[in-house]
Amino acid sequence: MEKFIETVPVMKLEPQDIDNLMGELREYHAIYSPLFGRREQRGQSEQYLQGLLLDIPNKAIEPMVLAQQGAAPNAIRARQHFVSAGVWADELILKRHWQEVDRDLGEDEGVFTLDGSDFAKQGEDSVGVKRQYCGELGKVANCQAGVFLGYASRKGYTLLDRRLYVPEEWVTDETYAERRQKCGVPAEIEFKTKPELSWEMLAAVHQAGTLRGRWVACDEAFGRDTALLDQVDGIGWWYYAEVPHDTLVWTERPATVVPEWSGQGRKPSRLGLVAGEPVPQSVSAIAQALPADRWSRHTIKEGSKGPLVADFACLRVVASRDGLPGPEVWLILRRNVLSGELKTYLSNAPLATPLTELVRLSGMRWPIETCFEDGKQYIGMGDYQVRTWRGWHHHMTLCILGHFFLVRLRLKFKDKAPALTLPQVLLLLDNILPKRQFDAQTTLTILAYRQRRNHAAHLAHRKRRIARLEQKVEVSL
């Protein structure tokens, strides 16, 4: 067996290469600065962006301001107002962001990626919070659910857009009316499923026309929604959607006909299957029945722990739409070499699409999950303590910008530091981002501030509990 020898990537960065990182951040913020309505908002957005990139364990507003300015209650309140209640146009900022993504990462074969990310929360006061399945915890828990659009190419990956999923009872149940008002939920809001929110984001990027791309990749939570897949097909993009194993397809198109009128009742107008035509099969049954010579082994990508290898089989099938034959699509079957785990995908890519391209696409959805991991671990994506509709979207917008700044720096340094990771970029930034020096007096001042804050919170909670107890006593009497 041939011996494999790998050399350590050489890091050639010099001090002068990172001397102007603060200038890089200011130039990056200047791209978006004009889109903030007032001078105070421009200053706050720059401070917030810097705070998200600090090396501190928690990046909620208060810890960020304490690290940047010390115990400054007025500064904390101003930052909270900027995020939770400030009026500035996320949509315009994100549209400008898409132009920058195209400049640095854009490819004609770029992949738009869809996925959800959840945020565990306590209490009932945060917008859209309820007990529901929380992917972050892997169980049903009190959380908020977000739907995100990402982008991946051979050059890198990042996030593009975000939507807060608001459960149906939050929108339609009048018992939630007071909470909707407190959280600033728009009065005109209508309940939308996660696939519907995903389509909103895809349609916005497509309409803007500033970011190159052709593919849409998603997991089965979105891939099972045939309306979403048909919408993607309708704008000329190619979907690569993971689907449940019980998804039904035909290996050959069955004959259909409008049944003859019996002479009574309403004349039939809807197609039906011709008697004796084969019924659809589940994609897992098709995979199980395929002979060994239909499978071939391929390397999907070189991962952090080594090559990711799987066996693939691809065949043309007819998708089902309301129990009838629909469009002809690719069925892509991927079987893990080690565990035998089967993944099943459908794609509307053209008949001439090479197998190598279908193999490559099977690994292009994962980057959005990496974005979530990086965002939550390093940029404070889940550290927010804002409760409002506007605050949630503002925070996520600034996290998206913060993540992409790190992506840009990694691209900038790729020739001199090809193995540079996002956490390592943050390490470089830690030496140049402005933060208050913590001497003994500053530490004591922050300690006193936190004690006053904690005592005020204690009194507020105590007052509410006593009021609820008194109300319960009155009811029982």
C-alpha positions in Angstrom: 0.0 0.0 0.0 1.4 3.4 -0.9 2.5 5.5 2.0 0.6 8.8 2.4 2.8 11.7 3.5 1.2 15.1 4.1 3.1 18.2 4.8 1.8 20.9 7.2 0.5 23.9 5.3 3.0 26.8 5.6 1.8 30.0 7.3 3.6 33.0 5.8 1.7 35.8 7.5 3.9 38.7 8.8 3.0 41.4 11.4 2.6 44.0 8.6 -0.1 41.8 7.0 -2.4 42.3 10.0 -1.4 45.8 11.0 -4.4 47.3 9.2 -7.1 44.9 10.2 -9.0 47.7 12.1 -8.9 49.7 8.9 -10.2 46.7 7.0 -13.1 46.5 9.4 -13.9 50.2 9.1 -13.8 50.0 5.3 -16.1 47.0 5.4 -18.6 48.8 7.7 -18.4 51.8 5.4 -20.0 49.7 2.6 -23.2 49.5 4.7 -23.0 52.7 6.8 -25.0 54.9 4.4 -27.9 52.5 4.7 -28.4 53.3 8.4 -30.7 56.3 8.7 -28.9 58.5 11.3 -25.4 59.2 12.5 -26.1 57.6 15.8 -27.2 54.4 14.1 -24.1 54.3 12.0 -22.0 54.6 15.1 -24.0 52.0 17.0 -23.9 49.5 14.1 -20.1 49.8 13.9 -19.8 49.2 17.7 -22.2 46.3 17.5 -20.2 44.7 14.6 -17.0 45.1 16.6 -18.6 43.6 19.7 -19.7 40.5 17.8 -16.0 39.9 16.8 -14.6 40.4 20.3 -13.1 37.4 22.1 -15.6 37.4 25.0 -17.7 34.4 26.3 -21.1 36.0 25.8 -22.0 38.6 23.1 -25.3 39.8 24.4 -25.6 43.6 24.4 -24.6 44.2 28.1 -21.4 42.0 28.0 -20.3 43.7 24.7 -20.8 47.2 26.1 -19.0 46.3 29.3 -16.0 45.0 27.4 -16.0 48.0 25.1 -16.9 50.9 27.4 -17.0 49.6 30.9 -20.0 50.1 33.2 -21.9 52.6 31.2 -25.7 52.2 31.8 -26.6 54.9 29.2 -24.5 53.2 26.6 -26.1 49.9 27.3 -29.6 51.4 27.0 -28.7 53.1 23.8 -27.4 49.9 22.3 -30.5 48.0 23.3 -32.7 50.7 21.7 -30.6 50.6 18.5 -31.2 46.8 18.1 -34.6 46.3 19.6 -36.5 49.4 18.5 -34.3 51.3 16.0 -35.8 51.9 12.6 -33.3 50.9 9.9 -33.8 48.9 6.7 -32.5 45.3 7.0 -33.7 44.5 3.6 -31.5 47.2 1.9 -28.5 46.2 3.9 -28.9 42.5 3.0 -29.4 43.3 -0.7 -26.1 45.3 -0.5 -24.5 42.3 1.2 -25.6 40.0 -1.6 -23.6 42.2 -4.0 -20.5 41.8 -1.8 -21.0 38.0 -1.6 -21.1 37.8 -5.4 -17.9 39.8 -5.7 -16.0 37.5 -3.3 -17.7 34.2 -3.6 -20.0 34.3 -6.6 -20.0 31.6 -9.3 -22.4 30.7 -12.0 -22.7 27.3 -10.4 -23.2 28.8 -6.9 -25.5 27.0 -4.5 -28.2 28.6 -2.4 -28.7 26.6 0.7 -31.8 26.4 3.0 -31.9 25.3 6.6 -33.4 26.1 10.0 -31.6 27.0 13.2 -33.3 27.1 16.6 -32.5 29.1 19.7 -33.4 27.8 23.2 -35.0 30.5 25.3 -36.6 30.8 28.7 -39.9 32.3 29.5 -42.8 33.3 27.2 -42.0 36.9 26.4 -39.6 36.5 23.4 -41.3 36.9 20.0 -42.4 33.6 18.5 -41.2 31.5 21.4 -43.0 28.2 22.2 -42.4 24.6 23.1 -41.4 23.0 19.8 -38.7 20.8 18.4 -35.4 22.5 19.0 -32.6 21.4 16.8 -30.0 23.1 19.0 -31.0 20.8 21.9 -32.2 17.8 19.9 -35.6 17.6 21.7 -38.9 19.5 22.2 -38.1 22.6 24.3 -38.9 26.3 24.7 -37.3 28.0 21.7 -37.4 30.4 18.8 -37.1 28.9 15.3 -35.3 30.7 12.5 -35.1 29.9 8.8 -32.0 30.9 6.9 -30.7 31.2 3.4 -27.0 30.6 2.7 -24.7 30.5 -0.2 -21.8 28.2 -1.1 -19.3 28.0 -3.9 -15.9 26.6 -4.5 -14.5 29.8 -3.0 -16.3 29.7 0.3 -19.7 30.0 2.1 -21.7 32.4 4.1 -25.3 33.4 5.1 -27.6 35.6 3.0 -30.9 36.1 4.7 -33.0 35.1 7.7 -36.7 34.8 8.8 -38.2 34.2 12.2 -40.7 31.4 12.1 -43.8 32.6 14.0 -46.0 29.6 15.2 -49.6 29.7 13.9 -51.1 30.3 17.4 -48.9 33.4 17.8 -50.5 34.8 14.6 -54.1 33.7 14.9 -54.9 33.1 18.6 -56.3 36.2 20.3 -54.8 35.1 23.6 -51.4 36.1 22.0 -52.6 39.5 21.0 -50.9 41.3 24.0 -47.7 39.4 23.4 -47.7 40.3 19.7 -48.1 43.9 20.6 -45.3 43.9 23.2 -43.0 42.2 20.8 -43.8 44.5 17.9 -45.1 41.8 15.6 -46.4 43.6 12.5 -50.2 43.8 12.5 -50.4 42.6 8.9 -48.4 39.4 9.6 -49.9 36.1 8.3 -48.9 32.6 9.3 -46.3 31.1 7.0 -44.7 27.7 7.0 -40.9 27.3 7.0 -40.9 26.4 3.3 -43.0 29.5 2.5 -40.5 31.6 4.4 -37.7 30.0 2.5 -39.4 30.8 -0.8 -39.7 34.4 0.2 -35.9 34.6 0.6 -35.1 32.7 -2.6 -37.5 34.9 -4.6 -36.0 38.1 -3.1 -32.4 37.0 -4.2 -33.6 35.9 -7.6 -35.5 39.2 -8.1 -32.5 41.3 -7.1 -30.4 39.5 -9.7 -27.1 40.5 -8.1 -25.8 37.2 -6.9 -24.9 34.5 -9.4 -26.1 30.9 -8.7 -27.9 28.0 -10.2 -28.6 25.4 -7.5 -30.8 25.2 -4.4 -29.9 22.6 -1.8 -32.0 21.7 1.2 -32.7 18.9 3.7 -35.9 16.9 3.8 -37.7 19.4 6.0 -37.9 21.5 2.8 -37.4 18.8 0.2 -40.7 17.2 1.1 -42.6 20.4 0.1 -43.4 19.9 -3.5 -44.8 23.4 -3.9 -41.4 24.8 -2.9 -39.6 22.5 -5.4 -42.0 23.6 -8.2 -41.4 27.2 -7.3 -37.7 26.8 -7.6 -38.1 25.0 -10.9 -40.4 27.8 -12.1 -37.6 30.4 -11.9 -35.1 28.3 -13.8 -33.0 27.1 -10.8 -32.1 23.5 -10.2 -33.0 22.0 -6.8 -31.0 19.3 -5.1 -33.4 18.3 -2.3 -33.0 15.6 0.3 -36.4 13.8 0.6 -37.8 11.3 3.1 -37.3 7.6 2.3 -41.1 7.1 1.9 -41.2 9.6 -1.0 -43.1 8.0 -3.9 -41.9 8.0 -7.5 -42.4 6.0 -10.7 -39.4 4.5 -12.5 -41.4 4.9 -15.8 -44.2 7.4 -16.6 -47.6 5.7 -16.2 -50.4 6.4 -18.6 -53.1 8.7 -17.5 -56.5 9.5 -18.8 -59.6 11.6 -18.0 -62.2 8.9 -17.0 -65.2 8.6 -19.4 -68.4 10.3 -18.3 -70.9 7.8 -17.0 -73.8 10.1 -18.1 -74.7 11.0 -14.6 -73.4 13.8 -12.4 -70.5 16.1 -13.2 -68.3 15.3 -16.1 -64.8 14.2 -15.0 -62.1 16.7 -15.7 -59.1 15.5 -13.6 -56.7 13.0 -15.0 -56.4 9.6 -13.3 -54.1 6.6 -13.7 -55.1 4.1 -16.4 -56.2 0.8 -14.9 -53.4 -1.7 -14.6 -50.6 0.9 -14.7 -47.9 0.4 -12.0 -48.2 2.1 -8.6 -45.4 4.4 -7.5 -42.6 3.0 -5.3 -40.8 4.5 -2.3 -37.3 5.8 -3.0 -35.9 3.5 -0.3 -37.5 0.4 -2.0 -36.0 1.4 -5.3 -32.6 1.8 -3.6 -32.9 -1.7 -2.0 -33.8 -3.3 -5.3 -30.9 -1.8 -7.3 -28.3 -4.3 -8.4 -24.7 -3.8 -7.2 -23.5 -2.8 -10.6 -25.7 0.3 -10.5 -23.7 1.7 -7.6 -20.3 3.4 -7.9 -18.0 4.8 -5.2 -17.0 8.5 -5.2 -15.2 11.0 -2.9 -17.6 13.8 -2.1 -15.0 16.1 -0.6 -11.9 16.2 1.6 -13.2 16.9 5.1 -11.4 18.0 8.2 -11.1 14.4 9.3 -10.2 13.0 5.9 -12.0 12.2 2.6 -15.8 11.7 2.7 -16.6 8.7 0.5 -20.0 7.2 -0.4 -21.5 4.9 -2.9 -23.9 6.6 -5.4 -26.6 5.5 -7.8 -28.5 7.9 -10.0 -31.5 7.3 -12.2 -34.3 9.2 -13.9 -37.7 8.8 -12.3 -41.1 10.5 -12.4 -42.0 12.5 -9.4 -45.5 12.4 -7.8 -47.8 15.4 -7.6 -51.1 14.8 -5.8 -50.9 11.1 -6.5 -50.4 11.6 -10.3 -47.2 11.6 -12.3 -45.4 14.9 -12.3 -42.1 16.1 -13.7 -39.2 13.8 -14.7 -36.3 14.3 -12.2 -33.1 12.7 -11.0 -33.3 10.3 -8.0 -29.8 10.4 -6.4 -29.1 7.7 -3.8 -26.1 8.0 -1.5 -25.0 5.2 0.8 -22.4 5.7 3.5 -19.6 3.2 3.0 -19.0 2.7 6.7 -22.4 2.8 8.3 -24.6 1.9 5.3 -26.8 5.0 6.0 -28.9 5.9 3.0 -29.6 9.4 1.8 -32.2 10.1 -0.9 -32.4 13.2 -3.1 -34.5 14.5 -6.0 -33.2 17.0 -8.5 -34.7 18.8 -11.5 -31.2 19.2 -13.1 -31.1 18.5 -16.8 -30.8 15.0 -18.2 -27.2 15.8 -19.4 -26.0 16.6 -15.9 -22.9 14.5 -15.3 -22.7 12.1 -12.3 -19.7 13.9 -10.9 -21.7 17.1 -10.6 -24.6 15.3 -8.8 -22.0 13.8 -6.4 -20.5 17.2 -5.7 -23.9 18.8 -5.0 -24.5 16.1 -2.3 -21.9 17.9 -0.2 -22.9 21.5 -0.8 -25.7 21.8 1.8 -23.4 21.2 4.8 -21.7 24.6 4.7 -24.8 26.3 6.0 -24.7 24.1 9.1 -21.0 25.2 9.5 -22.2 28.8 9.3 -24.6 28.1 12.2 -21.9 26.4 14.2 -19.4 29.3 13.6 -22.1 31.9 14.2 -23.3 30.5 17.5 -19.8 29.6 18.8 -17.8 32.6 17.7 -20.1 35.5 16.7 -22.8 35.4 19.4 -25.6 34.5 17.0 -27.5 32.8 19.8 -26.4 35.1 22.7 -29.0 37.8 22.0 -31.4 38.8 24.8 -33.7 41.0 22.7 -37.4 40.0 22.7 -38.9 42.0 19.8 -39.6 41.1 16.2 -37.4 43.9 15.0 -34.6 43.1 17.5 -34.4 39.5 16.4 -34.0 40.4 12.7 -31.6 43.3 13.4 -29.4 41.0 15.5 -29.3 38.3 12.8 -28.6 40.9 10.1 -25.5 42.1 11.9 -24.4 38.5 12.7 -24.6 37.8 8.9 -22.4 40.8 8.2 -20.0 39.8 11.0 -19.6 36.3 9.6 -19.0 37.5 6.1 -16.3 39.9 7.3 -14.4 36.9 8.7 -14.9 35.0 5.4 -13.4 38.0 3.5 -10.4 38.1 5.7 -9.8 34.4 5.3 -10.0 34.8 1.5 -7.6 37.8 1.7 -5.0 35.7 3.6 -5.5 32.4 1.7 -2.3 32.6 -0.2 -0.2 33.2 2.9 -2.2 31.2 5.3 -4.1 28.5 3.3 -5.2 26.6 6.5 -6.6 29.7 8.2 -9.9 29.0 10.0 -12.6 31.5 11.2 -11.6 31.1 14.9 -8.0 31.9 13.9 -9.2 35.0 12.1 -10.9 36.1 15.3 -7.6 35.5 17.1 -5.9 37.9 14.7 -8.7 40.5 15.3 -8.5 40.2 19.1 -5.2 42.0 19.0 -6.6 45.1 17.2 -10.2 45.5 18.2 -10.6 48.4 20.7 -11.6 47.3 24.2 -11.4 48.9 27.6 -8.4 48.1 29.8 -9.6 46.4 33.0 -7.7 47.8 35.9 -8.8 47.2 39.5 -11.1 50.2 39.7 -12.8 49.4 36.4 -13.4 45.9 37.6 -15.0 47.1 40.8 -17.1 49.6 39.0 -18.5 46.8 36.7 -19.0 44.6 39.8 -21.1 47.4 41.5 -23.1 47.9 38.3 -23.9 44.2 38.0 -25.0 44.1 41.7 -27.3 47.1 41.2 -28.7 45.5 38.0 -29.3 42.1 39.7 -31.0 43.7 42.7 -33.3 45.7 40.4 -34.2 42.6 38.5 -34.9 40.8 41.8 -37.3 43.5 42.9 -39.1 43.4 39.6 -39.5 39.7 39.6 -40.6 39.7 43.3 -43.2 42.4 42.6 -44.7 40.4 39.7 -44.8 37.2 41.8 -46.5 38.8 44.7 -49.1 40.4 42.3 -49.8 36.9 40.8 -50.2 35.4 44.3 -52.6 38.1 45.4 -54.6 37.7 42.2 -54.8 33.9 42.9 -56.0 34.5 46.5 -58.7 36.9 45.2 -60.0 34.4 42.7 -60.1 31.6 45.3 -62.1 33.8 47.7 
